[in-house]
Amino acid sequence: MLKPLTTHHLSDLIELDEATNPHPWTGKQWVDSLENHTCYGWWQGGSLVGFAVCMITLDEAELLLIAISPSLQRKRLGSQLLQAVLQELRVQGVQQLFLEVRESNTAACEFYRRHLFTQSGRRKGYYPTTTSREDALLYTHATMDVA
């Protein structure tokens, strides 16, 4: 079930982010997002098992972060979370959703393509790696205005 997140959920968010993200956000970054962005939690049996963070500007939004607990991945919960977020953004009048992903993250790229995102650009050398830099692929949701 999708519910808004607040600073009350900070410790659960940090724990889940550290379990799912090779570059987890700091507590300060989470507090900033919880206070200034739209943050959703995906709950199952009273536990936070996923989250999504969106930055909404007028009729556009950027998906900053999305994750599902590692023990529950590959069970369609990520798809359910993304669809619920898309529906909530539609209700809020968002017409386009943007995101970026590391070029090497082929699983994420395929996930977004399956959910009707199209590649709309590239940011050269956007992400740091252990030895150099990696491009970010930009994606746009193709059907935000269709329910």
MARLUM-676505 format. One line per 4 residues: number of its first residue (from 1); their letters; for each residue x, y, z of N, C-alpha, C, CB. Coordinates in pm, whole numbers, m for minus. Glycine has a CB too. Layout:
NUM = A = X/Y/Z/X/Y/Z/X/Y/Z/X/Y/Z ~ ...
***
This chain:
1 = MLKP = 84/m117/0/0/0/0/89/125/0/m96/m1/121 ~ 53/223/m81/128/347/m94/79/449/8/115/404/m237 ~ 175/507/84/143/611/182/253/716/179/127/550/325 ~ 217/842/207/320/946/217/415/917/332/255/1084/235
5 = LTTH = 541/955/314/641/939/418/670/1074/484/771/879/360 ~ 708/1069/612/745/1188/687/877/1160/760/633/1230/789 ~ 926/1261/830/1050/1242/906/1034/1135/1015/1094/1374/969 ~ 911/1102/1050/886/994/1146/941/861/1094/734/981/1173
9 = HLSD = 950/846/961/995/721/899/1145/720/867/917/697/771 ~ 1218/820/915/1357/841/875/1445/719/898/1414/958/948 ~ 1441/658/1015/1531/545/1042/1501/427/951/1520/502/1189 ~ 1373/399/924/1337/291/832/1384/321/691/1185/268/833
13 = LIEL = 1372/447/649/1418/487/514/1568/470/499/1378/632/485 ~ 1642/517/596/1787/506/590/1830/360/584/1852/575/710 ~ 1768/277/666/1801/134/667/1771/69/531/1722/62/778 ~ 1655/99/474/1618/42/345/1706/96/233/1470/71/314
17 = DEAT = 1737/225/237/1824/285/136/1963/220/140/1834/437/158 ~ 2017/201/259/2149/138/272/2149/m6/220/2194/140/418 ~ 2035/m73/231/2025/m212/184/2008/m222/32/1910/m282/253 ~ 1967/m112/m32/1932/m119/m174/2017/m30/m264/1789/m83/m192
21 = NPHP = 2090/62/m208/2156/164/m288/2307/158/m267/2103/304/m252 ~ 2386/142/m375/2531/141/m358/2586/277/m312/2598/100/m488 ~ 2508/382/m330/2546/517/m285/2429/575/m206/2583/609/m407 ~ 2404/522/m84/2286/566/m8/2295/713/31/2268/482/117
25 = WTGK = 2177/772/48/2167/911/90/2205/922/238/2024/966/66 ~ 2249/1039/275/2277/1067/416/2146/1100/487/2379/1184/431 ~ 2150/1098/618/2031/1138/694/1987/1279/660/2058/1129/843 ~ 2084/1369/641/2052/1508/604/1982/1513/469/2181/1593/601
29 = QWVD = 2028/1434/371/1963/1432/240/1820/1379/252/2043/1344/141 ~ 1800/1278/337/1665/1224/355/1573/1327/420/1669/1098/440 ~ 1622/1395/522/1540/1497/588/1501/1604/487/1615/1561/709 ~ 1598/1649/406/1569/1750/304/1462/1701/207/1697/1785/227
33 = SLEN = 1472/1577/162/1372/1523/68/1235/1509/134/1418/1388/14 ~ 1234/1462/256/1106/1445/326/1037/1580/348/1127/1375/460 ~ 1115/1685/365/1058/1818/388/1027/1893/259/1153/1900/472 ~ 1095/1860/149/1083/1941/28/1037/1867/m98/1214/2003/m1
37 = HTCY = 1029/1736/m92/987/1659/m208/867/1572/m172/1102/1571/m261 ~ 819/1499/m267/708/1407/m245/767/1268/m226/606/1410/m364 ~ 750/1214/m107/808/1084/m72/698/986/m37/909/1098/45 ~ 702/872/m104/602/768/m81/668/644/m24/527/734/m213
41 = GWWQ = 598/577/64/642/449/115/550/340/64/648/448/269 ~ 606/223/40/528/105/2/532/12/121/585/36/m130 ~ 415/m15/174/402/m89/299/343/m226/274/316/m13/399 ~ 394/m323/350/342/m460/342/347/m516/484/425/m549/241
45 = GGSL = 231/m556/533/225/m613/668/279/m520/775/301/m741/671 ~ 258/m391/762/303/m296/862/450/m257/851/278/m351/995 ~ 521/m312/753/664/m281/736/686/m202/608/747/m410/734 ~ 781/m109/614/822/m34/496/910/m126/411/899/97/535
49 = VGFA = 863/m158/290/938/m248/203/985/m180/74/853/m370/169 ~ 945/m54/55/988/19/m63/960/166/m46/918/m33/m187 ~ 1021/245/m135/998/389/m131/1022/448/m269/1088/456/m27 ~ 967/566/m289/990/644/m409/994/790/m370/880/617/m518
53 = VCMI = 1087/864/m429/1102/1007/m402/1087/1081/m534/1240/1038/m334 ~ 996/1176/m538/971/1255/m658/984/1403/m628/831/1224/m716 ~ 1037/1476/m722/1042/1621/m714/942/1672/m818/1188/1677/m739 ~ 836/1736/m772/729/1784/m860/746/1934/m881/589/1752/m801
57 = TLDE = 743/1973/m1009/746/2115/m1046/636/2137/m1149/887/2157/m1103 ~ 530/2207/m1107/414/2233/m1191/358/2101/m1243/451/2326/m1309 ~ 361/2079/m1377/303/1956/m1433/409/1854/m1472/217/1990/m1554 ~ 530/1868/m1416/637/1772/m1442/690/1720/m1310/751/1836/m1527
61 = AELL = 748/1600/m1315/811/1544/m1195/935/1467/m1236/712/1452/m1118 ~ 1027/1458/m1142/1146/1376/m1161/1146/1270/m1053/1277/1461/m1158 ~ 1164/1146/m1094/1178/1036/m999/1324/1034/m954/1133/898/m1062 ~ 1348/1073/m830/1484/1083/m779/1538/951/m729/1490/1185/m669
65 = LIAI = 1451/869/m673/1495/744/m612/1375/652/m597/1564/768/m475 ~ 1398/524/m623/1293/423/m603/1364/293/m563/1204/403/m733 ~ 1306/222/m469/1369/97/m423/1268/6/m357/1483/127/m326 ~ 1298/m123/m365/1223/m228/m297/1324/m310/m217/1142/m319/m398
69 = SPSL = 1285/m355/m100/1371/m436/m15/1432/m551/m94/1292/m490/105 ~ 1562/m576/m79/1627/m683/m157/1558/m819/m145/1770/m698/m114 ~ 1507/m853/m29/1442/m984/m11/1310/m995/m87/1418/m1011/136 ~ 1256/m882/m133/1128/m883/m203/1140/m844/m350/1032/m789/m135
73 = QRKR = 1262/m824/m397/1280/m789/m537/1249/m908/m627/1424/m740/m562 ~ 1215/m878/m751/1179/m977/m854/1047/m1047/m822/1291/m1082/m866 ~ 960/m977/m747/828/m1031/m714/718/m934/m754/819/m1062/m564 ~ 749/m843/m849/657/m746/m906/618/m633/m810/533/m817/m951
77 = LGSQ = 680/m627/m693/650/m517/m601/701/m385/m655/710/m544/m463 ~ 815/m386/m723/867/m264/m784/770/m211/m888/1004/m289/m848 ~ 713/m301/m968/614/m261/m1067/490/m203/m1000/575/m380/m1156 ~ 445/m268/m893/328/m219/m821/355/m81/m761/289/m317/m710
81 = LLQA = 474/m64/m704/511/66/m647/515/173/m755/647/58/m575 ~ 581/144/m866/590/243/m974/453/278/m1029/679/190/m1086 ~ 367/180/m1050/232/208/m1102/152/293/m1003/157/76/m1131 ~ 165/265/m875/94/344/m774/146/488/m772/109/280/m634
85 = VLQE = 276/506/m785/334/641/m790/286/713/m915/489/635/m787 ~ 287/646/m1030/238/709/m1153/93/754/m1139/251/612/m1272 ~ 11/670/m1079/m129/705/m1059/m142/826/m966/m207/586/m1002 ~ m67/827/m859/m72/940/m766/m25/1068/m833/14/910/m642
89 = LRVQ = 78/1060/m915/126/1178/m987/22/1229/m1086/258/1147/m1059 ~ m46/1137/m1154/m154/1177/m1245/m261/1256/m1170/m218/1053/m1313 ~ m300/1207/m1053/m402/1273/m972/m356/1415/m936/m431/1192/m843 ~ m226/1433/m918/m171/1564/m884/m148/1652/m1007/m41/1547/m809
93 = GVQQ = m186/1602/m1126/m176/1682/m1248/m43/1674/m1320/m203/1821/m1216 ~ 41/1581/m1282/171/1566/m1349/150/1507/m1487/267/1477/m1264 ~ 210/1570/m1587/196/1526/m1727/317/1446/m1776/176/1646/m1817 ~ 435/1472/m1721/555/1401/m1762/637/1364/m1640/639/1487/m1860
97 = LFLE = 694/1245/m1643/783/1200/m1537/918/1169/m1599/725/1075/m1462 ~ 1023/1225/m1540/1159/1206/m1587/1238/1128/m1484/1226/1341/m1617 ~ 1344/1063/m1528/1438/998/m1438/1569/978/m1510/1382/862/m1386 ~ 1672/946/m1433/1801/912/m1492/1850/785/m1426/1905/1028/m1475
101 = VRES = 1930/710/m1501/1981/583/m1451/2121/561/m1508/1886/465/m1490 ~ 2206/495/m1430/2339/462/m1479/2327/377/m1606/2422/388/m1370 ~ 2409/407/m1704/2405/331/m1829/2431/183/m1805/2506/387/m1928 ~ 2516/150/m1708/2549/9/m1681/2437/m66/m1609/2676/1/m1599
105 = NTAA = 2337/5/m1559/2228/m60/m1486/2123/m110/m1586/2164/39/m1382 ~ 2159/m214/m1656/2072/m265/m1763/1939/m318/m1709/2143/m376/m1840 ~ 1940/m374/m1588/1814/m423/m1530/1717/m308/m1509/1840/m497/m1397 ~ 1767/m195/m1458/1680/m78/m1437/1632/m23/m1571/1753/32/m1357
109 = CEFY = 1721/m15/m1668/1682/35/m1801/1569/m50/m1859/1803/36/m1897 ~ 1582/m180/m1848/1477/m269/m1899/1348/m253/m1819/1525/m416/m1895 ~ 1358/m240/m1689/1241/m219/m1603/1164/m95/m1648/1284/m204/m1455 ~ 1234/15/m1670/1165/138/m1711/1107/127/m1851/1261/257/m1705
113 = RRHL = 1177/62/m1942/1120/43/m2077/992/m41/m2071/1225/m25/m2171 ~ 991/m144/m1985/869/m225/m1970/753/m142/m1917/895/m343/m1874 ~ 782/m33/m1848/679/53/m1792/657/179/m1875/715/91/m1649 ~ 687/168/m2003/656/271/m2104/738/398/m2091/511/306/m2095
117 = FTQS = 857/388/m2035/950/500/m2038/1032/489/m2166/1043/501/m1911 ~ 1067/602/m2223/1152/604/m2342/1278/684/m2310/1076/664/m2465 ~ 1389/639/m2368/1513/712/m2347/1503/845/m2419/1637/631/m2397 ~ 1531/953/m2346/1514/1087/m2402/1642/1169/m2399/1406/1160/m2327
121 = GRRK = 1750/1111/m2350/1875/1185/m2349/1984/1109/m2278/1855/1318/m2285 ~ 2099/1177/m2266/2217/1119/m2203/2295/1233/m2138/2305/1042/m2307 ~ 2347/1207/m2019/2437/1301/m1953/2574/1235/m1946/2385/1341/m1808 ~ 2666/1285/m2026/2801/1228/m2033/2873/1243/m1900/2883/1296/m2146
125 = GYYP = 2932/1133/m1854/3015/1135/m1735/2946/1182/m1609/3131/1220/m1758 ~ 2818/1157/m1596/2738/1210/m1485/2768/1140/m1352/2590/1196/m1517 ~ 2780/1008/m1355/2800/931/m1231/2947/896/m1211/2715/803/m1234 ~ 2998/911/m1088/3135/866/m1061/3139/713/m1051/3189/930/m931
129 = TTTS = 3250/657/m1092/3278/514/m1072/3408/505/m994/3287/436/m1209 ~ 3451/384/m965/3576/369/m889/3697/412/m971/3593/224/m844 ~ 3686/408/m1105/3801/442/m1188/3780/563/m1279/3838/325/m1271 ~ 3657/601/m1306/3633/714/m1396/3493/770/m1373/3651/672/m1545
133 = REDA = 3420/789/m1481/3283/840/m1474/3198/760/m1573/3278/994/m1505 ~ 3067/760/m1547/2973/683/m1628/2858/773/m1672/2919/561/m1550 ~ 2807/748/m1793/2695/826/m1844/2566/792/m1771/2678/802/m1994 ~ 2480/892/m1761/2343/873/m1713/2252/872/m1834/2301/984/m1611
137 = LLYT = 2162/776/m1839/2060/775/m1944/1935/840/m1887/2029/629/m1994 ~ 1876/931/m1963/1756/1001/m1921/1635/932/m1983/1762/1151/m1962 ~ 1533/913/m1904/1409/851/m1950/1291/941/m1918/1390/711/m1886 ~ 1191/934/m2003/1066/1008/m1985/951/910/m1995/1052/1123/m2090
141 = HATM = 854/926/m1906/736/839/m1917/651/887/m2031/655/838/m1785 ~ 616/795/m2121/550/830/m2247/400/855/m2233/573/721/m2346 ~ 337/811/m2126/191/818/m2121/141/871/m1986/132/680/m2148 ~ 206/970/m1930/161/1022/m1800/18/1075/m1806/254/1132/m1752
145 = DVA = m24/1126/m1923/m157/1184/m1929/m265/1081/m1961/m159/1294/m2031 ~ m230/954/m1966/m327/849/m1991/m345/769/m1864/m283/757/m2110 ~ m467/759/m1817/m493/686/m1691/m480/538/m1709/m632/718/m1637
***
